[in-house]
């Protein structure tokens, strides 16, 4: 395979990760989210929750020049850039100028805020701030600024604007809801808080409450259509760096729901990364029959994942590339690719393969 932006190339990422008692992702009643799959109740962590954690990892570890901001407060965000560039302009005048220019680009505002969340890259915001200073009012020109120089998170996760669909950006990545490989039952923690200044003869608690939680071994999955991602960013080196950051963030990030209460700071016990030329494949079918065990779910879940991977060779083309990382490298699994010693080795191999095949 040679360098061709027209070639279809998909990245698949699979992970098995055990999580202790926790409430990572809550529903509207405060209960941990769940899903019915294979006839039983599973623990679930929504894709939105983990995508937010991945974007937060981008902020902390990535190049902030190519990371986006999603907010209704875009008016003040761009106004601050104007004032930073030209301190002769007051904040109030900058806000008025930005609001007028955004309206010219057909982005609706009210009370100095956009009416809906909008995703904008740092580079787009810089250029739009200059357009405000230049008093540009042409809709086509202003929207072109908002369509080019896309940040990696906008390209990966997409952008939707009901006011003007022409500003929408298709996501090149898909992130599945993580679900447990086995059935779960939620439990409740009854807790009390002591009032440190309560009288000595007061035997009561300062506060009482209950907190719902569960524990699980999760199957996690995401993919990237690398050929689309390449078209969005337009630079192979930037694509490769972004993909490496995405895989690293997928492995190392953790949603922060109730994390101070449970300290559920875990990492995956298994990671599998593949490049495919035909289509991506979510291997959750490995767990349609829930894992049953009285001595742990992790090893059995990893073995089922690897066995399912091999089954799909009956339908799909052979992957161009597969590397995997097991924390327990003595575990016996089906042969599916190269076993790596650490994440750095996996990312290095992935970089080399993308460079050859994209």
QUIRA-V382557 format. One record per backbone hydrogen bond with DSSP energy under -0.5 kcal/mol. NH is the residue of the N-H (numbers start at 1). CO is the residue of the C=O. E is the energy in kcal/mol with one decimal. If there is no record, write none. Layout:
NH:CO:E
NH:CO:E
//
This chain:
4:2:-0.5
7:4:-1.3
10:276:-3.3
11:224:-2.7
12:10:-0.5
12:274:-2.5
13:222:-2.6
14:272:-2.8
15:220:-2.2
16:270:-1.9
17:218:-2.3
19:216:-3.8
22:214:-2.2
27:31:-2.6
30:27:-1.7
33:25:-2.5
35:42:-1.8
37:35:-0.6
37:40:-2.3
40:37:-1.2
42:35:-3.5
44:33:-2.2
45:178:-2.4
50:46:-1.8
51:47:-2.7
52:48:-2.1
53:49:-1.5
54:50:-2.3
55:51:-2.6
56:52:-2.3
57:53:-1.8
58:54:-2.0
59:55:-2.0
60:56:-1.9
61:57:-2.8
62:58:-2.8
64:62:-0.9
66:63:-2.2
67:64:-1.1
69:120:-2.9
71:69:-0.6
71:118:-2.0
75:72:-0.5
77:73:-1.7
78:74:-2.6
79:75:-2.3
80:76:-2.2
81:77:-1.0
82:78:-1.9
83:79:-2.4
84:80:-2.4
85:81:-1.7
86:82:-2.2
89:86:-1.8
94:90:-2.3
95:91:-2.5
96:92:-2.1
97:93:-2.4
98:94:-2.6
99:95:-2.6
100:96:-2.1
101:97:-2.0
102:98:-2.9
103:99:-2.1
104:100:-1.7
105:101:-1.3
106:103:-1.6
107:102:-2.4
108:106:-0.6
110:113:-3.2
113:110:-1.0
114:72:-2.7
115:108:-1.9
118:71:-1.8
120:69:-2.6
120:118:-0.5
122:67:-0.8
123:65:-0.5
125:121:-2.4
126:122:-2.1
127:123:-2.2
128:124:-2.6
129:125:-2.3
130:126:-1.7
131:127:-2.0
132:128:-2.0
133:129:-2.0
134:130:-2.1
135:132:-1.4
136:131:-2.5
139:137:-0.5
142:138:-2.5
143:139:-2.9
144:140:-1.7
145:141:-1.3
146:142:-1.2
147:143:-0.8
147:144:-0.6
148:144:-1.5
152:66:-1.9
155:151:-2.3
156:152:-2.3
157:153:-2.6
158:154:-2.3
159:169:-2.4
167:164:-2.2
168:165:-1.8
169:159:-2.7
172:155:-2.3
173:156:-2.2
174:223:-2.0
176:221:-2.4
178:45:-2.2
179:219:-1.4
180:43:-1.9
181:217:-2.7
184:41:-2.2
187:213:-2.9
189:211:-2.9
190:188:-0.6
191:189:-0.6
191:209:-2.8
193:207:-2.5
196:194:-0.8
198:195:-1.7
202:199:-1.8
203:201:-0.8
206:193:-2.3
207:193:-1.4
209:191:-1.9
211:189:-1.9
213:187:-2.6
214:22:-2.0
216:19:-2.3
218:17:-3.5
218:216:-0.5
219:179:-3.0
220:15:-2.8
220:218:-0.5
222:13:-1.9
223:174:-2.5
224:11:-1.8
225:172:-3.3
226:9:-1.8
226:224:-1.3
227:9:-0.9
228:225:-0.5
229:225:-2.4
230:226:-2.4
231:227:-1.5
232:228:-2.1
233:229:-2.2
234:230:-3.4
239:235:-2.3
240:236:-2.8
241:237:-2.4
242:238:-2.4
243:239:-2.7
244:240:-2.4
245:241:-2.0
246:242:-2.5
247:243:-2.7
248:244:-2.3
249:245:-2.8
250:246:-2.8
251:247:-2.1
252:248:-2.6
253:249:-2.5
257:24:-0.7
259:256:-1.9
262:258:-1.5
263:259:-2.8
265:263:-2.0
266:264:-1.7
268:251:-0.6
269:16:-2.7
270:16:-1.3
271:325:-2.1
272:14:-2.5
273:323:-2.8
274:12:-2.2
275:321:-2.2
276:10:-2.7
283:281:-0.5
286:283:-2.0
287:284:-2.4
288:285:-1.3
290:288:-0.8
291:181:-2.7
301:297:-2.4
302:298:-2.5
303:299:-2.4
304:300:-2.1
305:301:-2.2
306:302:-2.3
307:303:-2.1
308:304:-2.2
309:305:-2.0
310:306:-1.6
311:307:-1.4
312:308:-1.4
313:310:-1.7
314:311:-1.8
315:312:-1.2
316:312:-3.0
320:275:-2.2
321:275:-1.3
323:273:-2.3
324:338:-2.5
325:271:-2.7
327:269:-2.3
329:327:-0.9
331:328:-1.6
333:331:-0.6
336:334:-0.6
338:322:-2.3
340:324:-3.0
340:338:-0.6
346:342:-1.7
347:343:-2.7
348:344:-2.2
349:345:-2.4
350:346:-2.4
351:347:-2.5
352:348:-2.0
353:349:-2.2
354:350:-2.7
355:351:-2.3
356:352:-1.4
357:353:-2.3
358:354:-2.4
//
